[in-house]
Amino acid sequence: MNEPELNLTRLIEVAQRGGMSRREALKRATALGLSAPLIAGLLAACGDDDDDDDDAGEPTATSAGGGEEPTSTAETGDATATEAEEAATETPGNEGGGESTATDELSDPTATEESAPAAGGGGRLDIIAWQAATILNAHLAQGGKDTFAARICAEPLADIDPDGQLVPILAREIPSLENGDVAADGTSVTWRLRENVAWHDGEPFTADDVVFTWQYITHPDASTSTAGTYAAIESVEAIDDVTVQVTFSEPIPDWFNAFTATTGIILPEHVLADWIGADAQDAPYNMAPIGTGPFQVVDFKPGDTVSYELNPSYWDPGKPGFDAVELKGGGDAASAARAVLETGDFDFAPFLQVEPELLASMQDAGIGSIGSTRASVVERVVLQFSDPNEEVDGERAHISTHHPAISELEFRQAMALLVDRESIATQLYGPSGEATANTLPGPPRFASTNTSFEFDVEQAMEALDAAGWELVDGLRTKGEYQTDFVFQTTVNSVRQKSQEIIKQSFEEAGIRVEIKAIESSVYFSGDVGNPDTWTKFYADMGMWSSGGTLYPLQYMGLYKSTNIETDIPQQSNDWVRGNSSRWFGTPASDEYNELWLQAESELDPETQNELFIRMNDIIVDNVVEIPLVWRFQTYAVKNDIAGLNPSGWSNEIWNIQDWTREE
């Protein structure tokens, strides 16, 4: 069905329910540019209504004598050819000199011209994100920069607000035990979808698209980055066009993770049906997506700019508030903040890892303000358990190798003592974060109180001595191996300064550190040919941030090794899996795996709390990584932008359809 036919079908549905007068039908049909025969059919569906008794309800033409001459004598409510033909010759959207709201009203059968104001009118929303998007398919994305860009044009069934509450998006309502859509035994959930939602190309959104999205994500040859979220699903079935039943292989506590937020973005079957499996990476959709969102992509320059325009058929009447969005990437976080707060060249800037003193001075200009939202995002030092300097079958950091130093627990414990988390948090993050010992600091019910951290160079040196790491020529040495580490992260002033703080104490203890900074568009890309991605992790130490959801099973899955072939990045899976540390094969990792597998199906809340706290404590006690700062998502916004509701459990622009520009 093409777009005019789809729009006509919706209009007829409204008319048949008595929700539209003949006058309204003529106006909407004219705005849509429908032909005379189509308009005649629409007017017939309206029947006889009171509005048609008003002279103003009939099209008129001015005669040569200056009077008004009726062009229709219809009194029965049936459409005449004259009505339809003259309406079809009107200029769309120009009746009375105003802008048509017909397309917006179509998205809601109960909407009227009075209840649904016109969408747009706010001009262009300019966003600057120093981490530029490189792909617009959220299920192949390797970082938040890509899912941020994808979410502007594509939508999940539900999203999560700042309070951690589920909000229906493409779903009509949130499933629950109370409404009967969540099975009492936790084995299934039923999603009821919005009606009359269209893809950007005019095709209808249906339950079949939800089924296809699951098939696309879980295809064994697709190497999607969100596959873990859907691993427990046994089947997804379209009961009818607007009802989907998801059945799990066993009772599941986090039924809401699938199809929710950016990992739940729904894909169009009619666009991607021929690009499933091994062909997924090559689909044109990845650079030119078709979504259901408030804005549609009109141009994409990977690593630079994404241009969007208003979706005139968006399902939420009168939205979005802006006519277009320009997402500019590149540069650094400080420059992005300055472009909003000091120069006012941009309206919004996310991902701001910028020194607090610098942000405060920028805010003094009075053009914009700084905001933040908290979730479970942690900046951490990630440790490489395999040997990044040894190559096996053309692959570095191969799972068959072991790091000569980091594979030793005593050495890792000394490393943790050499990291000054408090200085990093207070000097470089300020109100945007706090020092933490925990990998999982939130949600609060999962936050461990069993952990702590300290910074003590002398104690670290004593521990290294006791573990047999001697100082030879100023470097910690054991056998023929000397500690000469590569420490990599993205190009970012806060991260570079964090590297310097860590480097100083490490080298004081006899561990040489070479600092390496990589452009974020490279570091978090899915480019299998690039050696500098975070999943290849060809370094001894790395630094980045990750965060969890309300039930952080997938987040804590970054450390599991229940299946070596699918959990650990390696050449056979295109390095897209999560356990980039290559931590596996120890009693601690085996215990961790057992806890994670239990959490996968545990329904009792108290037991869930115990499982995640224990998993966190294993990570901390075994120094699988070194948590640094519990980060708050910090952003800059101009003073005239309203409607923001940034969510740490989702992202800053999850409700971009509600944003407006105030006068």
C-alpha positions in Angstrom: 0.0 0.0 0.0 1.4 3.4 -1.0 1.3 6.5 1.2 -1.8 8.1 -0.4 -3.7 4.9 -0.1 -2.6 4.4 3.5 -3.7 8.0 4.4 -7.1 7.5 2.6 -7.7 4.3 4.5 -7.1 6.1 7.8 -9.4 8.9 6.9 -12.2 6.6 5.9 -11.8 4.7 9.2 -12.2 8.0 11.1 -15.2 9.1 8.9 -17.0 5.8 9.3 -16.8 6.1 13.1 -18.5 9.5 12.8 -15.3 11.3 13.8 -15.2 13.6 10.8 -17.6 16.0 9.1 -17.7 16.4 5.3 -16.1 19.8 5.6 -13.2 18.3 7.6 -12.9 15.5 5.1 -12.6 17.9 2.2 -9.9 19.9 3.9 -7.8 16.9 4.9 -8.2 15.3 1.5 -7.1 18.5 -0.2 -4.1 18.8 2.0 -3.1 15.3 1.2 -3.4 15.9 -2.6 -5.9 13.1 -3.1 -7.5 12.7 -6.5 -11.2 13.4 -7.2 -12.3 9.7 -7.2 -10.5 9.1 -3.9 -12.1 12.2 -2.4 -15.6 11.1 -3.6 -15.2 7.8 -1.8 -14.1 9.6 1.4 -17.1 11.9 1.3 -19.4 9.0 0.8 -18.0 7.4 4.0 -18.9 10.6 5.9 -22.6 10.2 5.3 -25.0 13.0 6.1 -23.9 15.2 9.0 -25.0 18.5 10.5 -22.0 20.4 9.4 -23.0 20.1 5.8 -26.1 22.2 6.5 -23.9 25.2 7.0 -23.1 27.1 3.8 -19.5 27.4 4.9 -19.3 23.7 4.6 -19.7 23.7 0.9 -17.0 24.8 -1.6 -18.0 28.1 -3.4 -16.6 30.1 -6.3 -16.8 33.8 -6.8 -18.9 34.8 -9.9 -18.1 37.5 -12.4 -20.7 39.7 -10.8 -19.0 39.6 -7.4 -21.6 37.3 -5.8 -21.1 33.7 -4.5 -22.3 30.9 -6.6 -22.7 27.4 -5.1 -20.8 24.7 -6.9 -22.8 21.9 -5.4 -26.5 21.3 -4.8 -26.0 18.0 -2.9 -28.4 17.8 0.0 -28.3 14.1 0.8 -24.8 13.8 2.2 -23.6 11.8 -0.9 -20.5 13.2 -2.6 -20.9 14.6 -6.1 -18.2 14.6 -8.7 -18.2 18.4 -8.6 -17.3 18.5 -4.9 -14.6 16.0 -5.3 -13.1 17.5 -8.4 -13.0 21.0 -7.1 -11.5 19.9 -3.8 -8.9 18.0 -5.7 -7.8 21.1 -7.5 -7.2 23.1 -4.3 -3.6 23.9 -3.3 -2.7 21.4 -0.6 -2.1 23.0 2.8 -3.1 26.5 1.6 -6.8 26.7 2.5 -7.3 30.1 4.2 -3.5 30.7 3.9 -2.7 28.5 6.9 -0.7 25.3 7.2 -2.5 22.0 7.1 -2.5 19.7 10.1 -4.2 16.8 8.3 -1.2 14.5 8.4 -0.8 14.9 12.2 -4.5 14.3 12.8 -4.3 11.0 10.9 -2.1 9.6 13.5 -4.9 9.6 16.1 -8.4 8.7 14.9 -9.9 10.8 17.8 -7.9 13.9 17.0 -9.6 17.0 15.6 -8.2 20.3 14.3 -8.9 21.9 17.7 -7.2 19.1 19.7 -4.2 18.5 17.6 -2.1 21.5 16.8 0.2 21.4 13.8 3.6 19.7 14.2 6.8 21.5 13.8 7.2 25.3 13.9 10.3 25.3 16.1 12.8 25.5 13.3 15.9 23.4 13.3 17.3 21.8 16.5 21.1 21.7 16.3 22.8 19.1 18.4 26.6 18.7 18.7 28.0 15.4 19.9 31.7 15.2 20.0 31.4 11.4 19.5 30.2 11.3 15.9 27.9 8.5 14.7 29.3 6.0 12.3 26.2 3.8 11.8 22.5 4.3 12.3 21.4 0.7 12.9 21.1 0.5 16.7 21.5 -3.3 16.6 24.9 -3.1 14.9 26.1 -0.1 16.9 29.2 -0.3 19.1 28.6 2.7 21.3 26.1 5.3 22.6 27.1 7.7 19.9 25.4 5.5 17.4 22.3 4.5 19.4 21.8 8.2 20.2 21.7 9.0 16.5 19.5 6.0 15.7 16.9 6.8 18.4 16.1 10.2 16.8 14.5 8.4 13.9 13.6 5.0 15.2 11.6 3.7 18.1 11.2 0.8 20.5 8.0 -0.6 21.9 8.7 1.2 25.2 11.3 3.4 26.8 12.4 4.3 30.3 11.9 7.7 32.0 14.3 9.3 34.5 12.5 7.6 37.4 13.0 4.2 35.9 9.4 3.8 34.8 8.5 2.2 31.5 6.7 4.5 29.0 4.8 3.1 26.0 6.1 4.2 22.6 5.0 1.9 19.8 3.1 -0.1 22.4 -0.4 1.1 23.5 0.3 0.3 27.1 2.9 -1.4 29.3 2.4 -5.1 30.0 1.9 -6.0 33.7 0.7 -8.7 36.0 -2.3 -6.5 36.8 -3.5 -6.2 33.2 -2.7 -9.9 32.5 -0.1 -9.2 29.8 2.8 -10.6 31.9 2.4 -14.2 32.6 2.4 -15.0 36.4 5.0 -17.7 35.9 7.3 -15.2 34.0 7.4 -17.3 30.8 5.7 -14.9 28.4 4.6 -11.3 27.9 2.1 -9.8 25.5 2.6 -6.5 23.8 -0.4 -4.5 22.4 0.7 -2.1 19.7 -0.5 1.3 18.6 -2.7 1.3 15.5 -2.3 3.4 12.5 1.5 3.8 12.9 3.4 4.1 9.6 7.1 3.8 8.7 8.7 6.8 7.1 8.1 5.4 3.7 4.4 5.1 4.3 4.2 1.3 4.9 2.2 0.3 7.9 3.9 -0.8 11.1 2.5 -4.1 12.3 3.3 -7.0 14.7 5.2 -8.7 11.9 7.9 -6.0 12.2 8.3 -6.9 15.8 8.7 -10.6 15.0 11.1 -9.8 12.2 13.2 -7.6 14.5 13.7 -10.5 16.9 14.6 -12.8 14.0 17.1 -10.2 12.6 18.8 -9.6 16.0 19.2 -13.3 16.9 20.3 -14.6 13.5 23.5 -16.6 14.3 25.3 -15.0 11.3 24.3 -11.4 12.0 26.8 -10.5 14.8 24.4 -8.0 16.2 25.5 -6.0 19.3 22.1 -6.4 21.0 21.8 -10.2 20.6 22.4 -10.9 24.3 19.2 -9.0 25.3 17.1 -11.4 23.3 19.0 -14.7 24.2 16.3 -16.0 26.5 13.4 -15.6 24.0 12.1 -18.8 22.6 9.6 -17.4 20.2 7.9 -14.1 19.1 4.5 -14.5 17.5 2.2 -12.1 15.9 -1.3 -12.9 17.3 -2.8 -10.3 15.0 -1.6 -7.0 13.4 -1.4 -5.2 16.7 -0.6 -8.0 19.2 2.7 -9.7 19.8 3.4 -12.6 22.3 6.9 -13.1 23.4 7.6 -16.5 25.0 10.8 -17.2 26.9 12.7 -20.4 27.2 12.4 -20.3 31.0 10.9 -17.9 33.5 12.6 -14.5 33.0 12.7 -11.5 35.4 13.7 -8.9 32.9 11.0 -9.4 30.2 11.1 -5.6 29.6 14.7 -5.5 28.4 13.8 -6.8 25.0 12.1 -4.3 22.7 12.7 -1.5 25.2 14.9 1.6 24.9 17.7 1.7 22.3 18.3 -2.1 22.4 14.6 -2.5 21.6 14.4 -0.4 18.4 12.1 -2.0 15.9 13.2 -2.7 12.4 11.1 -2.6 9.2 10.7 -6.0 7.7 9.8 -4.7 4.2 13.2 -2.8 4.1 15.5 -5.4 5.7 14.0 -8.8 4.8 16.8 -9.3 2.2 19.5 -8.1 4.6 19.4 -10.6 7.4 22.2 -12.8 8.7 25.6 -12.4 7.2 24.3 -9.6 4.9 23.2 -7.4 7.8 26.4 -5.4 7.9 26.0 -4.4 4.2 22.4 -3.2 4.3 21.7 0.3 2.9 19.4 0.8 6.0 22.5 1.1 8.2 23.3 4.4 6.6 19.8 5.5 5.6 17.3 4.0 8.1 13.5 3.9 7.8 11.9 4.3 11.2 8.7 5.3 12.8 10.2 8.1 14.8 9.4 11.8 15.0 12.2 12.6 12.5 13.5 10.9 9.4 17.0 10.8 8.0 17.6 12.8 4.9 21.4 12.8 4.8 24.2 11.0 6.7 27.9 11.5 6.6 29.5 8.9 8.8 31.8 10.4 11.4 30.4 13.8 10.7 26.8 14.8 10.4 23.3 13.4 10.4 20.4 15.5 9.0 16.8 14.7 9.9 13.5 16.3 8.9 10.1 16.2 10.5 8.1 13.1 10.0 4.8 14.5 8.7 2.9 11.2 9.5 4.1 10.8 13.1 1.7 8.9 15.2 1.7 11.4 18.1 -0.6 14.3 17.1 1.0 17.7 16.9 4.5 16.4 17.4 7.4 16.8 17.0 7.9 20.5 17.9 10.9 21.0 15.6 11.0 21.0 11.8 14.4 19.4 11.5 17.4 18.1 13.5 21.0 18.5 12.6 23.3 16.2 14.6 26.9 17.3 14.2 29.8 15.1 15.4 33.5 15.4 16.0 35.8 17.6 17.9 36.0 17.2 21.7 33.7 17.5 24.7 34.9 20.9 25.8 34.3 22.4 22.3 30.9 20.8 22.2 30.0 22.4 25.6 31.3 25.8 24.5 29.3 25.7 21.3 26.1 25.6 23.4 27.0 27.6 26.5 29.3 30.3 25.2 28.6 30.8 21.5 25.0 29.5 21.3 25.8 27.9 17.9 24.1 24.7 19.0 21.1 23.9 21.1 22.1 20.7 22.9 25.3 18.8 23.6 25.4 15.3 25.2 28.2 13.1 26.5 30.0 16.0 28.3 33.1 14.7 30.0 34.5 18.1 30.8 36.3 19.5 33.9 33.7 21.0 36.3 35.6 24.3 36.6 35.5 24.7 32.8 31.8 24.0 32.5 31.0 26.4 35.3 32.9 29.2 33.6 31.1 28.5 30.3 27.8 28.6 32.0 28.5 32.1 33.3 27.7 33.4 29.7 24.0 33.0 30.5 23.2 31.3 27.1 22.6 27.8 28.4 22.9 25.5 31.4 24.4 22.2 32.5 22.2 19.3 33.5 22.8 15.7 34.5 21.0 12.5 35.1 22.1 9.4 37.1 21.9 5.7 36.2 24.5 3.1 36.5 27.2 4.3 34.1 30.7 3.7 35.4 34.0 5.0 34.0 36.5 2.2 34.5 40.0 1.0 33.8 39.6 -2.3 31.9 42.4 -4.9 32.2 43.5 -7.2 29.4 43.8 -10.8 30.6 45.2 -12.2 27.3 48.5 -11.1 25.9 48.1 -8.2 23.5 51.6 -8.5 22.2 51.5 -12.2 21.2 49.9 -13.2 17.9 48.2 -16.5 17.3 46.9 -17.4 13.9 47.0 -13.7 13.0 45.1 -12.6 16.0 46.4 -10.6 18.9 45.0 -11.0 22.5 44.1 -14.5 21.5 42.1 -16.4 24.1 44.8 -19.1 24.3 47.3 -16.6 25.7 47.7 -15.1 29.1 49.0 -11.7 30.1 52.4 -12.1 31.9 51.4 -9.7 34.6 47.7 -8.9 34.6 46.7 -12.6 34.8 48.1 -12.6 38.4 45.7 -11.5 41.1 48.4 -10.1 43.3 49.6 -7.8 40.5 46.0 -6.6 39.8 45.5 -5.9 43.5 48.6 -3.7 43.4 47.3 -1.9 40.3 44.1 -1.1 42.1 46.1 0.6 44.9 47.8 2.7 42.3 44.7 4.4 41.0 43.7 7.7 42.7 40.0 7.5 42.1 39.1 10.3 44.5 41.3 12.8 42.8 40.0 11.8 39.4 36.4 12.2 40.6 36.8 15.5 42.4 39.2 17.3 40.0 37.9 16.0 36.7 34.2 15.3 37.2 33.0 17.4 40.1 29.2 17.4 40.3 29.1 15.0 37.2 30.3 12.0 39.1 31.6 10.4 42.3 34.4 7.9 43.0 33.3 4.3 43.3 34.6 0.9 44.1 31.6 -0.8 42.4 31.1 -2.0 38.9 27.4 -1.9 39.6 26.5 1.2 41.7 22.8 1.2 40.8 19.9 0.7 40.8 20.1 1.2 44.5 18.7 -2.3 45.4 21.7 -3.8 43.6 24.4 -1.5 45.1 26.9 -3.4 47.2 28.1 -2.0 50.6 30.7 -4.7 50.9 33.4 -3.0 48.9 35.9 -0.1 49.4 38.9 1.4 47.7 42.1 3.1 48.7 45.0 4.8 47.1 48.4 3.9 48.5 51.6 3.8 46.3 53.8 2.4 49.1 51.5 -0.4 49.9 51.3 -1.3 46.2 55.0 -1.4 45.9 55.3 -3.7 48.9 52.7 -6.0 47.4 54.6 -6.1 44.1 57.8 -7.0 46.0 56.0 -9.7 47.8 54.6 -11.2 44.6 58.2 -11.4 43.1 58.0 -8.4 40.9 61.5 -6.9 41.2 62.7 -3.5 40.1 65.2 -3.9 37.3 66.3 -0.7 35.5 63.4 1.0 37.1 60.8 -1.4 35.8 58.9 -4.2 37.6 60.3 -7.4 36.2 59.6 -11.1 36.5 61.7 -13.5 34.5 62.2 -12.0 31.0 59.1 -9.9 31.2 59.2 -6.2 32.0 56.1 -4.1 32.7 55.8 -1.7 29.8 52.1 -1.1 29.4 50.0 0.5 26.7 47.0 2.4 28.2 44.4 3.4 25.6 41.1 5.4 25.6 39.2 7.8 23.4 40.3 11.3 22.6 38.8 13.3 25.5 40.4 15.9 27.8 39.0 14.3 31.0 40.1 10.9 30.0 43.5 12.1 28.9 44.0 13.8 32.3 42.8 10.6 34.1 45.4 8.7 32.1 48.1 11.2 33.3 47.1 10.8 37.0 47.2 7.0 36.7 50.4 7.0 34.7 52.2 9.0 37.3 51.5 6.6 40.2 52.1 3.5 38.1 55.5 4.7 37.0 56.3 5.7 40.6 55.8 2.0 41.4 57.9 0.8 38.4 55.3 0.2 35.8 55.9 2.1 32.6 52.8 3.4 30.9 52.5 4.5 27.3 49.3 6.6 26.8 47.3 6.1 23.6 44.3 8.1 22.6 42.0 7.0 19.8 39.2 8.9 18.1 35.9 7.7 19.5 34.4 7.1 16.1 37.2 4.5 15.6 37.3 3.2 19.1 33.6 2.4 19.3 33.1 1.3 15.7 32.3 -2.1 14.5 35.0 -2.0 11.8 36.5 -5.5 11.9 39.5 -4.4 10.0 40.5 -1.7 12.5 43.0 -2.8 15.2 42.0 0.1 17.6 38.4 -0.9 18.5 37.5 -1.4 22.2 36.5 -5.0 21.6 39.8 -6.0 19.9 41.5 -4.3 22.9 45.1 -4.7 21.7 46.5 -3.0 24.8 47.2 -3.8 28.4 44.8 -1.3 29.9 41.8 0.6 28.5 39.4 3.2 29.8 35.7 3.7 28.8 32.3 3.7 30.4 29.4 1.3 30.4 26.0 1.3 32.1 23.1 -1.0 32.9 19.4 -1.1 32.7 16.7 -1.5 35.5 17.6 -5.2 35.6 21.2 -5.1 34.6 21.6 -8.7 33.4 23.0 -7.7 30.0 25.4 -5.1 31.6 26.8 -7.7 34.0 27.0 -10.1 31.0 30.0 -8.1 29.9 32.0 -10.2 32.3 30.5 -13.7 31.8 32.0 -16.6 29.8 29.3 -19.1 29.8 30.1 -19.7 26.1 33.6 -18.8 25.1 32.8 -18.7 21.4 30.0 -16.1 21.8 30.9 -14.2 24.9 34.5 -13.2 24.2 35.5 -11.0 21.3 37.6 -12.9 18.7 38.0 -13.2 15.0 35.4 -16.0 14.7 32.6 -13.6 15.9 34.0 -10.4 14.3 35.0 -9.1 17.7 31.5 -7.9 18.6 31.0 -9.6 21.9 31.2 -8.0 25.3 33.8 -9.7 27.5 36.7 -7.7 26.0 38.9 -8.3 29.1 39.0 -12.0 28.1 38.4 -13.0 31.8 37.5 -16.6 32.0 38.7 -20.0 33.1 39.2 -19.3 36.8 37.2 -20.5 39.9 36.0 -16.9 40.4 34.8 -16.6 36.8 33.1 -20.0 37.0 31.3 -18.8 40.2 30.4 -15.6 38.4 28.9 -17.5 35.5 26.7 -19.6 37.8 25.4 -16.5 39.5 24.7 -14.8 36.2 22.8 -17.8 34.9 20.7 -17.9 38.0 19.9 -14.2 37.7 18.8 -14.9 34.2 15.7 -16.7 35.5 15.3 -15.6 39.1 11.9 -14.1 39.9 12.3 -13.4 43.6 13.4 -9.7 44.1 15.4 -10.4 47.3 17.3 -13.2 45.7 17.9 -11.0 42.6 19.5 -8.4 44.9 21.8 -11.0 46.4 22.9 -12.3 43.1 23.9 -9.0 41.6 25.6 -7.8 44.7 27.7 -11.0 44.8 28.5 -10.6 41.1 29.7 -7.1 41.7 31.8 -8.2 44.7 33.5 -10.9 42.6 34.5 -8.3 40.0 35.8 -6.0 42.7 37.6 -8.6 44.8 39.3 -10.2 41.8 40.1 -6.8 40.2 38.6 -7.8 36.9 38.6 -4.1 36.3 39.2 -1.0 38.3 36.0 1.1 38.6 36.8 4.8 38.7 33.8 7.1 38.7 30.1 6.6 38.9 29.3 9.0 36.1 26.2 11.1 35.7 25.1 11.7 32.1 26.0 15.4 31.7 24.7 17.7 29.0 24.5 21.3 28.0 21.3 22.9 26.7 20.4 26.4 25.6 17.9 28.3 27.7 15.2 28.4 25.1 14.9 24.6 24.7 12.0 23.1 26.7 10.5 19.7 27.1 13.7 17.8 27.9 13.4 14.8 30.2 16.8 13.1 30.0 16.9 9.5 31.3 20.0 7.8 32.6 18.2 4.5 32.0 17.8 5.3 28.3 19.4 8.4 26.8 19.0 12.1 26.7 16.8 12.4 23.6 14.4 9.5 24.2 11.5 12.0 24.2 12.8 14.4 21.5 9.3 14.5 20.1 8.3 16.6 23.1 11.1 19.2 22.8 10.1 22.7 21.8 11.7 26.1 21.5 10.3 28.8 23.7 10.0 32.4 22.6 
